[in-house]
Amino acid sequence: MPLSEQFKAFWARFSSKKRKRKTESSSIFLRFLEESRSISVLVFALTVLSIGLISFLGVKQTSFQFLAGQEATIRIVAAEDFSYQSDILT
């Protein structure tokens, strides 16, 4: 037996057989869900609202928010003495 025929026989033994697709008529309810424009709009709106809600749930500010000219609402005090020489202001 030639090598090419051995390879074909080997390949045929281990390759998966093609399966035939079963055709079944879909139910009226499933057809309505697939073809209804109002259902499509409802699913789209619920998806957008869900993504928006999940995006903003549990989001906290990571640091204090400062605006120019705003008075401090809390006082931050250093635990140790330090000095800082600014190159810009001197």
N, CA, C and O of each residue as an XYZ file, in Angstrom:
360
protein
N       0.851     -1.169      0.000
C       0.000      0.000      0.000
C       0.900      1.237      0.000
O       1.794      1.350      0.839
N       0.673      2.154     -0.925
C       1.507      3.364     -0.992
C       1.327      4.242      0.259
O       0.324      4.160      0.967
N       2.306      5.051      0.486
C       2.326      5.909      1.669
C       1.150      6.887      1.664
O       0.578      7.171      2.717
N       0.792      7.396      0.502
C      -0.322      8.345      0.442
C      -1.633      7.686      0.862
O      -2.444      8.313      1.543
N      -1.853      6.440      0.470
C      -3.071      5.737      0.859
C      -3.052      5.408      2.351
O      -4.094      5.437      3.005
N      -1.873      5.095      2.891
C      -1.773      4.851      4.328
C      -2.112      6.118      5.114
O      -2.795      6.072      6.137
N      -1.622      7.238      4.614
C      -1.901      8.511      5.283
C      -3.392      8.822      5.231
O      -3.971      9.255      6.228
N      -4.024      8.603      4.064
C      -5.457      8.845      3.942
C      -6.251      7.940      4.881
O      -7.216      8.386      5.501
N      -5.855      6.680      4.990
C      -6.547      5.748      5.876
C      -6.371      6.162      7.342
O      -7.310      6.105      8.136
N      -5.156      6.577      7.678
C      -4.879      7.046      9.037
C      -5.722      8.279      9.345
O      -6.336      8.376     10.408
N      -5.744      9.211      8.410
C      -6.480     10.459      8.602
C      -7.974     10.181      8.717
O      -8.648     10.798      9.542
N      -8.499      9.278      7.919
C      -9.924      8.964      7.943
C     -10.317      8.315      9.263
O     -11.437      8.505      9.736
N      -9.418      7.560      9.855
C      -9.725      6.881     11.101
C      -9.845      7.868     12.264
O     -10.705      7.695     13.128
N      -8.999      8.896     12.299
C      -8.969      9.816     13.434
C      -9.688     11.130     13.194
O      -9.919     11.874     14.147
N     -10.044     11.438     11.984
C     -10.762     12.684     11.747
C     -12.224     12.495     12.120
O     -12.776     11.398     12.032
N     -12.829     13.589     12.536
C     -14.222     13.489     12.965
C     -15.138     13.398     11.753
O     -14.882     14.000     10.710
N     -16.180     12.652     11.910
C     -17.166     12.522     10.851
C     -18.000     13.788     10.805
O     -18.264     14.400     11.841
N     -18.414     14.182      9.618
C     -19.260     15.352      9.500
C     -20.649     15.003     10.017
O     -21.236     13.981      9.662
N     -21.138     15.872     10.850
C     -22.468     15.656     11.400
C     -23.474     16.427     10.558
O     -23.199     17.532     10.091
N     -24.612     15.843     10.378
C     -25.664     16.519      9.642
C     -26.472     17.354     10.623
O     -26.791     16.919     11.729
N     -26.790     18.553     10.192
C     -27.568     19.453     11.024
C     -29.026     19.036     10.992
O     -29.604     18.786      9.934
N     -29.598     18.970     12.168
C     -31.006     18.636     12.250
C     -31.811     19.904     12.026
O     -31.582     20.918     12.685
N     -32.726     19.847     11.119
C     -33.578     21.006     10.876
C     -34.891     20.791     11.591
O     -35.586     19.793     11.394
N     -35.206     21.760     12.425
C     -36.423     21.670     13.205
C     -37.130     23.001     13.097
O     -36.492     24.053     13.155
N     -38.414     22.968     12.944
C     -39.157     24.221     12.841
C     -39.154     24.910     14.209
O     -39.385     24.281     15.242
N     -38.886     26.221     14.186
C     -38.832     26.960     15.442
C     -40.233     27.270     15.929
O     -41.174     27.330     15.138
N     -40.368     27.465     17.215
C     -41.679     27.755     17.780
C     -42.101     29.175     17.428
O     -41.274     30.007     17.056
N     -43.374     29.436     17.549
C     -43.924     30.748     17.212
C     -43.383     31.802     18.164
O     -43.098     32.925     17.749
N     -43.241     31.452     19.435
C     -42.738     32.404     20.427
C     -41.295     32.803     20.127
O     -40.959     33.986     20.187
N     -40.434     31.831     19.805
C     -39.037     32.150     19.478
C     -38.953     32.980     18.208
O     -38.129     33.889     18.109
N     -39.793     32.675     17.249
C     -39.802     33.459     16.005
C     -40.225     34.900     16.303
O     -39.664     35.840     15.739
N     -41.217     35.079     17.191
C     -41.650     36.424     17.581
C     -40.513     37.188     18.250
O     -40.290     38.359     17.943
N     -39.792     36.533     19.164
C     -38.687     37.201     19.852
C     -37.585     37.608     18.884
O     -36.975     38.663     19.054
N     -37.324     36.795     17.882
C     -36.264     37.103     16.929
C     -36.660     38.198     15.952
O     -35.802     38.974     15.531
N     -37.917     38.283     15.582
C     -38.336     39.203     14.527
C     -38.970     40.485     15.049
O     -39.151     41.424     14.273
N     -39.311     40.561     16.323
C     -39.997     41.728     16.858
C     -39.024     42.895     17.040
O     -37.982     42.766     17.682
N     -39.395     44.032     16.456
C     -38.560     45.227     16.573
C     -38.610     45.796     17.994
O     -37.605     46.290     18.504
N     -39.772     45.725     18.624
C     -39.903     46.264     19.980
C     -39.060     45.455     20.974
O     -38.485     46.027     21.900
N     -38.983     44.156     20.792
C     -38.143     43.325     21.654
C     -36.676     43.678     21.446
O     -35.908     43.725     22.406
N     -36.282     43.927     20.200
C     -34.892     44.301     19.907
C     -34.530     45.622     20.576
O     -33.453     45.754     21.157
N     -35.428     46.597     20.493
C     -35.179     47.899     21.127
C     -35.117     47.741     22.641
O     -34.274     48.361     23.290
N     -35.987     46.931     23.207
C     -35.993     46.700     24.649
C     -34.698     46.034     25.117
O     -34.131     46.428     26.136
N     -34.238     45.042     24.387
C     -32.985     44.361     24.751
C     -31.810     45.327     24.636
O     -30.921     45.317     25.489
N     -31.791     46.162     23.595
C     -30.719     47.141     23.430
C     -30.726     48.137     24.597
O     -29.677     48.421     25.175
N     -31.899     48.663     24.938
C     -31.986     49.643     26.023
C     -31.564     49.030     27.355
O     -30.840     49.662     28.125
N     -32.004     47.818     27.631
C     -31.606     47.162     28.879
C     -30.102     46.910     28.929
O     -29.487     47.021     29.989
N     -29.511     46.572     27.790
C     -28.066     46.354     27.747
C     -27.307     47.651     28.035
O     -26.356     47.659     28.816
N     -27.731     48.740     27.402
C     -27.065     50.031     27.618
C     -27.217     50.481     29.065
O     -26.250     50.938     29.673
N     -28.409     50.358     29.621
C     -28.619     50.749     31.013
C     -27.815     49.879     31.975
O     -27.273     50.375     32.963
N     -27.740     48.593     31.685
C     -26.960     47.692     32.547
C     -25.483     48.049     32.526
O     -24.833     48.078     33.571
N     -24.950     48.321     31.342
C     -23.537     48.694     31.236
C     -23.289     50.004     31.969
O     -22.293     50.132     32.681
N     -24.175     50.978     31.808
C     -24.021     52.252     32.511
C     -24.092     52.091     34.008
O     -23.306     52.705     34.730
N     -25.006     51.287     34.491
C     -25.140     51.064     35.926
C     -23.922     50.344     36.495
O     -23.408     50.727     37.546
N     -23.467     49.315     35.813
C     -22.297     48.565     36.279
C     -21.044     49.431     36.255
O     -20.172     49.281     37.112
N     -20.943     50.336     35.285
C     -19.758     51.187     35.169
C     -19.623     52.151     36.347
O     -18.509     52.475     36.758
N     -20.744     52.608     36.886
C     -20.683     53.614     37.934
C     -20.969     53.074     39.328
O     -20.921     53.835     40.295
N     -21.262     51.806     39.459
C     -21.483     51.227     40.782
C     -20.165     51.069     41.523
O     -19.200     50.545     40.967
N     -20.118     51.505     42.737
C     -18.944     51.294     43.568
C     -17.746     52.149     43.227
O     -16.662     51.917     43.761
N     -17.905     53.138     42.348
C     -16.781     53.999     41.999
C     -16.633     55.051     43.090
O     -17.577     55.782     43.389
N     -15.455     55.123     43.677
C     -15.173     56.098     44.722
C     -14.019     56.984     44.271
O     -13.198     56.586     43.445
N     -13.971     58.172     44.817
C     -12.864     59.052     44.499
C     -11.596     58.485     45.125
O     -11.590     58.079     46.287
N     -10.527     58.463     44.340
C      -9.288     57.892     44.833
C      -8.493     58.876     45.677
O      -7.658     58.467     46.484
N      -8.742     60.160     45.499
C      -8.006     61.158     46.276
C      -8.931     62.355     46.509
O     -10.062     62.394     46.023
N      -8.422     63.316     47.257
C      -9.189     64.524     47.507
C      -9.261     65.341     46.227
O      -8.293     65.431     45.472
N     -10.430     65.937     45.997
C     -10.617     66.763     44.812
C     -10.376     68.225     45.205
O     -11.026     68.740     46.115
N      -9.447     68.885     44.522
C      -9.106     70.267     44.815
C      -9.454     71.145     43.625
O      -9.242     70.763     42.474
N      -9.992     72.325     43.913
C     -10.252     73.341     42.905
C      -9.469     74.588     43.271
O      -9.202     74.830     44.448
N      -9.098     75.381     42.275
C      -8.332     76.605     42.533
C      -9.168     77.581     43.350
O     -10.321     77.849     43.012
N      -8.588     78.116     44.429
C      -9.265     79.092     45.271
C     -10.259     78.482     46.250
O     -10.966     79.222     46.934
N     -10.333     77.181     46.337
C     -11.279     76.527     47.237
C     -10.681     76.425     48.633
O      -9.510     76.080     48.789
N     -11.482     76.723     49.639
C     -11.014     76.577     51.006
C     -11.021     75.104     51.388
O     -11.872     74.336     50.937
N     -10.074     74.725     52.213
C      -9.945     73.331     52.602
C     -11.091     72.928     53.521
O     -11.459     73.664     54.436
N     -11.638     71.768     53.268
C     -12.715     71.258     54.119
C     -12.168     70.361     55.226
O     -12.842     70.120     56.228
N     -10.941     69.867     55.041
C     -10.295     69.055     56.071
C      -8.875     69.577     56.255
O      -8.346     70.279     55.393
N      -8.271     69.235     57.371
C      -6.908     69.686     57.653
C      -5.989     68.475     57.606
O      -6.231     67.462     58.263
N      -4.928     68.602     56.812
C      -3.936     67.536     56.695
C      -2.676     68.009     57.409
O      -2.137     69.066     57.081
N      -2.207     67.243     58.373
C      -1.050     67.618     59.172
C       0.016     66.543     59.014
O      -0.282     65.349     59.046
N       1.277     66.984     58.841
C       2.378     66.037     58.704
C       2.733     65.466     60.077
O       2.635     66.149     61.097
N       3.141     64.220     60.078
C       3.506     63.563     61.331
C       4.897     63.995     61.787
O       5.190     63.947     62.982
N       5.751     64.413     60.870
C       7.109     64.837     61.203
C       7.392     66.188     60.569
O       6.770     66.567     59.577
N       8.365     66.927     61.171
C       8.763     68.210     60.596
C       9.539     67.989     59.309
O      10.307     67.036     59.182
N       9.326     68.886     58.363
C      10.083     68.820     57.109
C      10.190     70.225     56.543
O       9.448     71.129     56.929
N      11.120     70.386     55.629
C      11.247     71.667     54.927
C      11.428     71.383     53.449
O      11.998     70.366     53.054
N      10.925     72.315     52.639
C      10.970     72.135     51.190
C      11.351     73.457     50.567
O      10.692     74.470     50.804
N      12.390     73.462     49.785
C      12.868     74.650     49.101
C      12.361     74.600     47.664
O      12.770     73.722     46.904
N      11.499     75.501     47.280
C      10.935     75.513     45.944
C      11.864     76.239     44.985
O      12.271     77.370     45.252
N      12.203     75.602     43.874
C      13.047     76.234     42.861
C      12.280     77.283     42.066
O      12.880     78.216     41.533
N      10.979     77.143     41.984
C      10.162     78.061     41.182
C       9.946     79.367     41.936
O      10.063     80.443     41.349
N       9.636     79.289     43.211
C       9.312     80.486     43.980
C      10.543     81.218     44.519
O      10.403     82.340     45.006
N      11.714     80.644     44.454
C      12.906     81.326     44.988
C      13.762     81.886     43.884
O      14.800     82.490     44.153
